[in-house]
Structures are given as C-alpha cells and as structure tokens.
Amino acid sequence: MLSVLIIGAIAVSVAIGYKTGYNTGLFAIVFAYVIGCFGLGMKTKEVIGLWPVSTMFVIFAVSLFYNFALVNGTLEKTARYLLYACRKFPGLLPFAIYLAAAVIAALGAGFFTVMAFMAPITLLICEEAKMDKLVGAVAVNCGALSGANFMTSGSGIIFRGLMDDAGFQESSFQNSSVIFAASVLFSLILIGLFRYVPKSNRSIGKGVSFEKPESFTDKQKTTLRLIISMILLVLIFPVLHIIMPGSDVISRINGRIDVGLAAVIFSVIALMLKLAPQKEVIAKVPWNTIIMICGVGMLIGVAIEAGTIDLLSSYASSSLPVWLIPIAFSVIGAVMSFFSSTLGVVCPALFPIVPALAAGTGINPLILFTCIVIGAQSSAISPFSSGGSLVLGSCGSEEERSRMFPRLLFLAVPCSVLASTVYNLVLSVLL
C-alpha cells in the first residue's frame, strides 16, 4: 500500500508541477517528508540526508564554470562559426545546425542554455534557407540533447552521478560514453529521416547567405582554452584507466579527479582572469533544475527505503518477456518525458530500478540505461516538454507558434518516439 502511495506521489508531483508551472522538486520534497516521517517512521534528519549533495554540487560547479563562456559570448560565437563552415554545403544545413548545437552543448553549455540561444537562430536560418522549420527544430533539439550527453557536459555528468548512486561507480564513465555515442547516432538517423523523406525539403539552402562572424576576442579565446583544458583533464585519466586498468598510478589519480572540483578550480581561474562578471555568472546557475533533480531524488530515496524500487523491479522481471523489458522502459521514459524533464524526473525515477532489474533478468544494465535515456529524449520535442516549449517560445509570431504547435505534437513526437523504439530494439540486440 505504501509503495502505491509513493508511486502516486511521484505522479502527482509531476502533474502538479506541469499544471501550475511550479518546480516539481518542491512538491517531491513535501511528499518525501510526509511519507518518510509519518509513513515510514524515518527521522527528519534521515529524510534531509536523502538530498543528493554530490549531484547538486556537480551541477552547480560545472554550470558555474561554463557560464563564463555563456556570459562573454564565447558559446554563441562558436555556434555561428560552425554554421558558417557549412556555407559550401547548404543542403547539409540541418546537420550543420545539429553539429553547432551538439558541440556547444558538449562544451558544457547544457541542453537548456543551447536551446535558449540556438532555437531563435535556427528558426531564422530556416526562414532564410527555405528549410522546413520543423526540420530545424528537430535538428537543434537533437544537437542540444546528444551534445549535453557528453561525459563532461551537464546531462552526461548527471547520468554518471545517478549510475554511481545506483552502484555502478566502476563503469559509470564507460556507460555514459556509450549513452553519448548511441544518442549521437540516433540523432543523425532521426534528422536524416526528417531531412530526406519529405519532398518539400529538397530545395534547402538555395538563396541562403552565410555571413562570417567576427573574430573571437582575447577573453573568448582564453575562455575556449580553459574549456578545452578542463575537458582534457577530466577525460584523459578515465580513458587511460580503461586502456591501462592495471596501472596503480593512473588508478590513484583517476580516483581523485572529480569533475565538480575541477570545474571550481577553472571557475576561480576564469574569475581571476576577469573573463566575465561574477554576478552574472552566478545568476545563470540553473537553480530550478537543481531543485527539481534533487527534490525528486529525495522522493526516490524514500521509495528505496520503502522497498518500492525492488517491488517494481520484481514486477517487471516477472510479468514481461525479457526481450521486451528494455523497450518497455524506452516507451515509459518517452511517456514520462512528454510532460516532464528527462534529467529532473525520468532518469532519477527509473535509473534506481536498473540494478535489481538487471540482476533479476540477466539484462546488461547498460542496455537499460541507454534505452531509458534515448526513449525519454525522443519526446523532449513535445510542446509540453522542455525542448518543444523552447522552440515554441522562439517563434517570431503567434501565428507561427500556432502552426508549429500541432506539427510538434502530432508529427515530430510520434515519429521520434517510434524511431527511438525501433532503434532501442536494435540496440538491445547488439549490446
């Protein structure tokens, strides 16, 4: 009975958050307190202790560092240069938009930031290039999603943290690498379908003019050097550890390299170099996302204490054919993400189920993690979800917004979810 109550609390938190526009994490904290203390008899300090401090710190630290590049214009100018590089191949414009969004997201800007400043640019480019704006919306959304899945970027770091919490500390880096690669491949396939299947997209790029962006300023060049240096520092030792697992020196250093702490060091360097005003940089830390992820994390922690996660794992492993389980989780992730956040709700809710489910069915946990992410991100283009709502907000007029809404809802979402289901089915066979 208590498990049913907790599942209902998660659903109600998401529903209230969606209906009111208030942060889902706040409602999740309320339910965590009421159910934990008065239903399970937990002490208040135990409930408060479920707040995922490590996850919060990493999101805060990494976003703080990359906000320097956002505030001083480094990220936007990098995106414009990537688009300019496509001037000789206008027919590949959707893939250029994808590449620009993916690179900027992988450099640490994260999904929301990239969509916020790339979506308006993309829709303007579509108008000038005679390209269907739905194709542009899919391209920029896929780029922001898959780029953010990079191991040192926002989503990738959150995935690694959730997998660490689920007991996969030794393999979380490798797992997140596979998730990133799988999301890139899926994105390219999906963009290809939207680009080449409709006949109306055959004249893309005719008449478009590409203006060369201004050169990077000295501050922007320094910012790029710092970003590249941090990525190399955070990536090199995990990669060397995979190549040389028997080296004690590399293992020791790898165990002491933390992306959050490294980001704070680079933030201090950027601050001392005066690359951007401190007040603006701190103001852009995604507190709303942090509260959402950590609040839902507390409620999931209560669910683990109550045995709800084990109960769901047992039900799935005993009621579904083994081959169907990854696909089921892909579809569940897509349905949940239709109204909510992949990072804030879907992954914190589903990732904790994976260990017990994998142990009970023999399915490779990597398959389940990957199917959850790909499935959830396939419906992020929904106008009720983060990606689609940012696209709608970037439309130049109410008339354009009214035309885009049903196309996102009844064309982009079904095609993306169907494609992700087929893709995950093939993936589960290959992995």
C-alpha positions in Angstrom: 0.0 0.0 0.0 2.9 2.4 0.9 4.6 1.7 -2.4 1.4 2.5 -4.3 1.3 5.8 -2.3 4.9 6.7 -3.2 4.3 6.0 -6.9 1.2 8.1 -6.8 3.2 10.8 -5.0 5.7 10.9 -7.9 2.9 11.1 -10.5 1.1 13.8 -8.5 4.3 15.8 -8.1 4.8 15.8 -11.9 1.2 16.6 -12.6 1.0 19.5 -10.1 4.3 20.9 -11.4 3.1 20.7 -15.0 -0.3 22.2 -14.2 0.9 25.0 -12.0 4.3 25.7 -13.6 5.9 25.5 -10.2 9.0 23.4 -9.6 8.2 19.6 -9.4 11.1 19.2 -7.0 9.4 21.3 -4.3 6.3 19.1 -4.3 8.5 16.0 -4.3 10.3 17.3 -1.1 6.9 17.7 0.6 5.8 14.1 -0.3 9.3 12.8 0.8 8.8 14.5 4.2 5.2 13.4 4.8 5.6 9.8 3.6 9.1 9.3 5.0 8.5 10.7 8.5 4.8 9.8 9.0 4.5 6.7 6.8 7.9 5.0 7.3 8.8 6.5 10.7 12.1 8.0 9.4 13.7 10.8 11.4 13.7 14.2 9.9 17.5 14.2 9.6 17.3 10.9 7.6 14.9 12.5 5.1 17.0 15.6 4.8 20.0 13.3 4.3 18.4 11.9 1.2 19.1 15.3 -0.6 21.7 14.3 -3.2 24.5 16.6 -2.2 27.0 15.2 -4.7 24.7 15.6 -7.6 23.8 19.1 -6.6 27.5 20.1 -6.2 28.5 18.8 -9.6 25.6 20.5 -11.5 26.4 23.8 -9.6 30.1 23.7 -10.2 30.1 22.7 -13.9 27.4 25.2 -14.8 29.2 27.9 -12.9 32.4 27.4 -15.0 30.6 27.2 -18.4 28.6 30.3 -17.6 31.7 32.3 -18.1 31.6 31.2 -21.8 27.9 31.9 -22.0 28.1 35.4 -20.5 31.1 36.6 -22.6 29.6 35.3 -25.8 32.1 32.5 -26.5 29.5 29.9 -26.9 27.2 31.9 -29.3 30.2 32.9 -31.5 31.4 29.3 -31.6 27.9 28.2 -32.9 28.0 30.9 -35.6 31.4 29.8 -36.8 30.2 26.2 -37.0 27.2 27.2 -39.1 29.4 29.4 -41.3 31.6 26.3 -42.0 28.6 24.8 -43.8 28.3 27.6 -46.4 29.6 25.4 -49.3 27.2 22.6 -48.5 23.8 24.3 -47.9 21.9 21.0 -48.4 23.5 19.7 -45.2 22.3 22.7 -43.2 20.2 20.5 -40.8 23.3 18.5 -39.9 25.3 21.8 -39.5 22.7 23.1 -37.1 22.9 19.7 -35.2 26.7 19.9 -35.1 26.7 23.5 -33.9 24.2 22.7 -31.1 25.9 19.4 -30.2 29.4 21.0 -29.9 28.2 23.9 -27.8 26.3 21.6 -25.5 29.2 19.2 -25.3 31.5 22.1 -24.4 29.3 22.4 -21.3 26.5 24.8 -22.1 23.9 22.1 -21.4 20.6 21.5 -23.1 18.5 24.4 -21.9 21.2 27.0 -22.5 21.8 25.8 -26.0 18.1 25.7 -26.9 17.6 29.1 -25.4 20.1 30.9 -27.8 20.2 28.4 -30.7 16.5 27.9 -31.3 15.8 31.5 -32.3 18.9 31.5 -34.6 17.8 28.2 -36.1 14.3 29.4 -37.0 15.7 32.5 -38.6 18.2 30.4 -40.6 15.3 28.1 -41.7 13.4 31.1 -43.0 16.3 32.4 -45.0 17.3 29.0 -46.3 13.8 27.9 -47.3 14.0 25.0 -44.9 11.1 23.5 -43.1 11.2 24.9 -39.5 10.2 21.5 -38.1 13.4 20.1 -39.6 15.4 22.9 -37.9 13.6 22.4 -34.6 14.3 18.6 -34.6 18.0 19.3 -35.6 18.7 21.8 -32.9 16.8 19.8 -30.3 18.7 16.6 -31.1 22.0 18.5 -31.1 21.4 20.1 -27.7 20.3 16.7 -26.3 23.0 14.5 -27.6 25.8 17.1 -27.1 24.7 17.6 -23.4 25.0 13.8 -23.0 28.8 14.1 -23.5 30.6 12.7 -20.4 31.8 16.1 -19.1 28.7 18.1 -20.0 25.5 18.6 -18.0 23.4 15.6 -18.8 26.4 13.2 -19.0 27.5 14.3 -15.6 24.0 13.7 -14.1 23.8 10.3 -15.7 27.2 9.4 -14.3 26.1 10.6 -10.8 22.8 8.6 -10.9 24.7 5.5 -12.1 27.2 6.0 -9.3 24.4 6.2 -6.8 22.9 3.0 -8.3 26.2 1.1 -7.6 27.9 1.4 -10.9 30.9 3.6 -9.9 33.4 1.5 -11.8 31.6 1.5 -15.1 29.6 4.8 -15.0 32.2 6.6 -17.3 32.1 3.8 -19.9 28.3 3.6 -19.6 27.9 7.3 -20.1 30.3 7.1 -23.1 28.0 4.5 -24.8 24.9 6.6 -24.0 26.5 9.6 -25.6 27.6 7.6 -28.7 24.1 6.0 -29.0 22.3 9.3 -28.7 24.5 10.9 -31.4 23.8 8.0 -33.8 20.1 8.1 -33.1 20.0 11.9 -33.6 21.7 11.7 -37.0 19.3 8.9 -38.1 16.3 11.0 -36.9 17.5 14.2 -38.6 18.1 12.2 -41.8 14.5 11.0 -41.8 13.1 14.5 -41.4 15.5 15.9 -43.9 15.3 13.4 -46.8 11.9 11.8 -46.6 9.6 14.8 -47.2 9.9 16.1 -50.8 9.4 19.7 -49.6 12.9 19.7 -48.2 14.7 19.1 -51.5 15.5 22.8 -52.1 17.1 23.5 -48.7 19.9 26.1 -48.9 19.0 27.8 -52.2 19.5 31.5 -51.9 20.9 31.4 -48.3 23.7 33.8 -47.5 26.2 32.9 -44.8 27.9 35.9 -43.0 31.3 35.3 -41.4 31.1 36.0 -37.7 33.5 38.5 -36.1 36.8 37.1 -34.7 37.0 35.9 -31.2 38.1 38.5 -28.6 41.1 37.8 -26.4 38.7 36.9 -23.5 36.8 34.5 -25.7 40.0 32.8 -26.9 41.2 32.4 -23.3 37.7 31.0 -22.3 38.0 28.4 -25.1 41.4 27.4 -24.0 40.2 26.9 -20.4 37.2 24.8 -21.6 39.4 22.6 -23.7 41.9 22.2 -20.9 39.2 21.2 -18.4 37.7 18.7 -20.8 41.1 17.1 -21.4 41.9 17.0 -17.7 38.6 15.3 -16.8 38.7 12.9 -19.7 42.3 11.8 -20.0 42.6 9.8 -16.8 39.3 7.8 -17.1 40.4 7.0 -20.7 43.9 5.9 -19.6 42.3 3.9 -16.8 40.3 2.0 -19.4 43.3 1.4 -21.6 45.7 0.5 -18.7 43.5 -0.8 -15.9 46.5 -2.4 -14.1 48.4 0.9 -13.5 48.2 1.8 -9.9 49.4 5.4 -10.5 46.7 6.1 -13.1 44.1 4.4 -10.9 45.1 6.5 -8.0 45.0 9.8 -10.0 41.7 8.8 -11.7 40.1 8.2 -8.3 41.0 11.7 -7.3 39.9 13.6 -10.4 36.4 15.0 -9.8 34.7 17.0 -12.5 32.9 19.2 -10.0 36.0 20.1 -8.0 38.0 20.6 -11.3 35.2 23.0 -12.5 35.5 25.1 -9.3 39.3 25.4 -9.9 38.8 26.5 -13.5 36.0 28.9 -12.3 38.4 30.6 -10.0 41.0 30.9 -12.8 38.3 32.4 -15.0 37.3 34.8 -12.3 40.8 35.9 -11.6 41.3 36.5 -15.4 38.1 38.6 -15.3 36.5 36.6 -18.2 33.0 37.6 -17.1 31.3 39.4 -14.2 30.9 37.2 -11.2 27.3 38.4 -10.5 26.1 37.4 -14.0 27.9 34.1 -13.9 26.4 33.0 -10.6 22.9 34.3 -11.6 22.9 31.9 -14.5 23.4 28.7 -12.4 20.3 26.5 -13.1 18.9 26.5 -9.6 15.5 25.5 -11.0 17.0 22.3 -12.5 19.0 21.6 -9.3 15.9 21.8 -7.1 13.9 19.6 -9.5 16.6 16.9 -9.7 17.4 16.9 -6.0 13.8 17.2 -4.8 12.7 14.2 -6.9 15.9 12.4 -5.8 14.7 12.8 -2.2 11.4 11.2 -3.0 13.1 8.4 -4.9 15.3 7.9 -1.8 12.1 7.4 0.3 10.9 4.9 -2.4 14.1 2.9 -2.0 13.7 2.9 1.8 10.1 1.6 1.4 11.2 -1.1 -1.0 9.2 0.4 -3.8 12.0 0.1 -6.3 12.6 -3.6 -5.6 8.9 -4.2 -5.9 8.7 -2.5 -9.4 11.8 -4.5 -10.5 10.3 -7.7 -9.4 7.0 -6.9 -11.2 8.8 -6.0 -14.4 11.1 -9.0 -14.4 8.2 -11.5 -13.6 5.5 -10.0 -15.8 7.3 -9.1 -19.0 9.3 -11.2 -21.5 13.0 -10.4 -21.0 13.4 -9.1 -24.6 10.5 -6.6 -24.1 11.8 -5.0 -20.9 14.3 -2.5 -22.5 11.6 -1.5 -25.0 9.0 -1.1 -22.2 11.4 1.2 -20.3 12.1 3.2 -23.5 8.4 3.8 -24.0 7.8 4.6 -20.3 10.7 7.1 -20.5 9.1 8.7 -23.6 5.7 9.0 -22.0 7.1 10.5 -18.8 9.3 12.9 -20.7 6.3 14.1 -22.8 5.2 16.2 -19.8 8.3 16.4 -17.7 12.1 16.6 -17.6 14.4 13.8 -18.6 17.0 14.9 -16.1 14.7 16.1 -13.3 12.1 13.3 -13.3 12.6 10.4 -15.7 16.2 9.4 -15.0 16.1 9.9 -11.2 12.9 7.8 -11.1 14.0 5.0 -13.5 17.8 4.6 -13.0 17.5 3.2 -9.4 15.3 0.4 -10.7 18.0 -0.8 -13.1 20.4 -2.8 -10.7 17.7 -5.0 -9.3 16.0 -5.5 -12.7 19.3 -6.4 -14.3 20.1 -8.8 -11.5 16.7 -10.5 -11.8 16.6 -10.8 -15.6 20.3 -11.0 -16.6 19.9 -8.0 -18.9 23.0 -5.8 -19.3 22.4 -2.7 -17.2 24.0 -0.6 -20.0 21.1 -1.6 -22.3 18.5 -0.4 -19.8 20.3 2.9 -19.0 20.7 3.6 -22.7 17.1 2.7 -23.6 15.7 4.9 -20.8 17.8 7.9 -22.0 17.1 7.5 -25.7 13.4 6.9 -25.1 13.0 9.8 -22.7 14.8 12.2 -25.0 12.8 11.2 -28.0 9.8 13.0 -26.7 11.7 16.1 -25.5 10.5 17.9 -28.7 6.9 17.8 -27.2 5.4 21.3 -26.8 4.6 20.3 -23.2 8.3 19.3 -22.5 11.4 21.4 -22.3 12.7 21.2 -25.9 9.4 21.8 -27.6 8.4 24.7 -25.3 11.7 26.4 -26.0 11.1 26.0 -29.8 7.6 27.5 -29.4 9.0 30.4 -27.4 11.5 31.1 -30.2 8.8 31.5 -32.8 8.6 35.1 -34.2 4.8 35.5 -34.1 1.7 34.0 -32.5 0.6 32.8 -36.0 3.9 30.9 -36.5 3.6 29.5 -32.9 0.0 28.2 -33.7 1.3 26.4 -36.8 4.3 24.9 -35.1 2.4 23.5 -32.0 0.4 20.8 -33.8 3.3 19.8 -36.0 5.5 19.3 -32.9 2.7 17.4 -31.1 1.3 15.2 -33.9 4.3 14.8 -36.3 7.6 15.3 -34.5 6.8 13.5 -31.3 5.2 10.3 -32.8 7.9 10.0 -35.4 10.7 10.5 -32.8 9.2 8.1 -30.3 8.5 5.4 -33.0 12.1 5.8 -34.3 13.5 5.5 -30.8 11.5 2.4 -30.1 12.8 0.7 -33.2 16.3 2.0 -32.6 16.3 0.7 -29.0 15.1 -2.7 -30.1 18.0 -3.0 -32.5 20.4 -1.6 -29.8 19.2 -4.1 -27.2 20.0 -6.9 -29.6 23.5 -5.6 -30.4 24.7 -4.6 -27.0 
